[in-house]
């Protein structure tokens, strides 16, 4: 079984993040979960960006310390992706062959 942790929010205090992750871990262990994945919420903020300056449309700007809190509480990056806007696209609206 896998547990996912999503819609993450926390203040910038180690002890508060630790309490949050400890509680989530205890709940996951009680249900015999083998894995914890986070942040994972596909309908909203499903990832924590490592670059709040190059966000794609609808991506949320997260607190800079969120990545650190996840790492310090046993999470590691298992995947990444890059999204961007092509600002140099050429569209010929007069071309009738499209």
C-alpha positions as CSV (number, residue, x, y, z in Angstrom):
1,X,0.0,0.0,0.0
2,X,1.1,3.5,-0.7
3,X,0.2,6.7,1.1
4,X,0.3,10.1,-0.6
5,X,0.7,13.5,1.0
6,X,-0.8,16.4,-0.9
7,X,-1.9,20.0,-0.5
8,X,1.1,20.6,1.6
9,X,1.3,23.8,3.7
10,X,3.6,24.5,6.6
11,X,5.2,27.4,8.4
12,X,9.0,27.8,8.3
13,X,9.8,26.0,11.6
14,X,11.6,22.6,11.7
15,X,9.7,21.3,14.7
16,X,6.3,22.0,13.1
17,X,7.3,20.3,9.9
18,X,8.6,17.4,11.9
19,X,5.3,17.0,13.8
20,X,3.4,17.1,10.6
21,X,5.5,14.5,8.9
22,X,5.8,12.3,12.0
23,X,2.0,12.2,12.3
24,X,1.6,11.4,8.6
25,X,4.3,8.6,8.9
26,X,2.6,7.1,11.9
27,X,-0.8,7.0,10.2
28,X,0.8,5.4,7.1
29,X,2.6,2.8,9.2
30,X,-0.6,2.0,11.0
31,X,-2.2,1.1,7.7
32,X,0.8,-1.0,6.6
33,X,1.8,1.4,3.9
34,X,5.1,0.5,2.3
35,X,5.7,3.8,0.6
36,X,5.0,7.5,1.3
37,X,4.8,9.8,-1.8
38,X,4.5,13.5,-1.5
39,X,3.6,16.0,-2.5
40,X,1.0,14.2,-4.6
41,X,-2.3,15.7,-5.4
42,X,-3.2,15.6,-9.1
43,X,-6.1,18.0,-9.0
44,X,-4.3,21.0,-7.4
45,X,-0.7,21.5,-6.4
46,X,0.6,18.1,-7.2
47,X,4.3,18.9,-6.9
48,X,6.5,21.3,-5.2
49,X,8.4,23.4,-7.6
50,X,12.1,23.9,-7.2
51,X,12.0,27.0,-9.4
52,X,9.3,29.5,-8.5
53,X,10.5,31.9,-11.3
54,X,9.6,29.7,-14.3
55,X,6.2,28.5,-13.5
56,X,3.8,27.3,-16.1
57,X,0.2,28.4,-16.4
58,X,-1.8,27.3,-13.3
59,X,1.3,26.0,-11.4
60,X,1.4,27.2,-7.8
61,X,4.2,29.2,-6.3
62,X,5.3,27.3,-3.2
63,X,7.4,28.4,-0.3
64,X,11.1,28.1,-0.9
65,X,11.6,26.0,2.3
66,X,9.0,23.3,1.3
67,X,11.6,21.2,-0.5
68,X,14.0,21.3,2.5
69,X,11.2,20.2,4.8
70,X,10.4,17.2,2.7
71,X,14.1,16.2,2.4
72,X,14.7,16.6,6.1
73,X,11.8,14.3,6.8
74,X,12.9,11.4,4.7
75,X,11.6,12.2,1.3
76,X,13.8,12.2,-1.8
77,X,13.2,13.3,-5.4
78,X,12.1,10.4,-7.6
79,X,11.2,12.3,-10.7
80,X,11.2,15.7,-12.2
81,X,9.9,17.5,-15.3
82,X,10.2,20.9,-16.9
83,X,7.3,22.9,-18.3
84,X,7.6,26.1,-20.2
85,X,5.9,28.5,-22.5
86,X,7.2,28.8,-26.1
87,X,7.5,32.5,-26.5
88,X,9.1,32.2,-29.9
89,X,6.4,30.3,-31.7
90,X,5.6,31.4,-35.3
91,X,2.0,31.0,-36.4
92,X,1.0,31.9,-39.9
93,X,-2.6,32.8,-39.6
94,X,-2.8,33.7,-43.3
95,X,-1.8,30.2,-44.5
96,X,-5.0,28.5,-45.6
97,X,-3.3,25.0,-46.0
98,X,-3.6,24.3,-42.2
